[in-house]
């Protein structure tokens, strides 16, 4: 899945960022996802679920925080710029 596809497919409103980590060109987000807001949500599923999102080939990122860390009170907003649709940058979602 491409980064821009991830942004279009997942509704992150009311989700909580549990952890953020960057090493080399790999950005890892652990998100307590508000599952009931997702397009394919079914009532049999948990309303919240933790997912790990891995962005590869990240050239830079910006975190609005005084100490360069996030917490559960942070508002999560993800955007990307200058994404070449033919690039190999992908996002892996692990549930």
Beta strands, then each sheet from edge to edge (+ up, - down):
strand 1: 16-23
strand 2: 26-34
strand 3: 48-55
strand 4: 91-94
sheet 1: 1+ 2- 3+ 4-
end
